[in-house]
């Protein structure tokens, strides 16, 4: 399994709108990519937002970064302040999936 973590800085008042736009637009796109396992968005406060994508292979995780870059350029250019910081790699430890939130 491989993960890609993309960290963004946005306007603090745009977090709620970002959630809706990502849920309606990007989630359907990324969830159809080969090897997709899961996708999450974290609101870290003060306009810091991170997305975590989990895929079965490194190639699939890299493909998700390309898809995210294109989608953000087309759909979120008005709220993203600068290019994301991307951390990607093999998952070397994972705890069991928690019960439904």
Steps between C-alpha positions, in 0.01 A plus 500: 500500500609854425384836629511850367451790739440839341511806727326818385464852638164662428296793623363405842146594400519265199535169689126418502466582129812299423352195672188515283693558178744216571223262607291574192779530244827334598383203707308346207808547282764361736287209618484369141879489457651150486622376837299753703461405869394815687504879507474741793522875554632651824421855614806596706372850576616845387439406135731198508336204328650160415369219287607139548464259211566127541567280198611144440814600306754779469398558138136545599593746776708700250206499259282642778745790545476582129119478512491720811728763345283525190173506694625762748621718212157479334277506807674660799736761357291772667560368855843331494769749602805306373596162355457208740775338698492131406630210706465156348630153565444145602287437806721304738258480794122521521261439788168329439221710351307677777127441536273729296529859614 
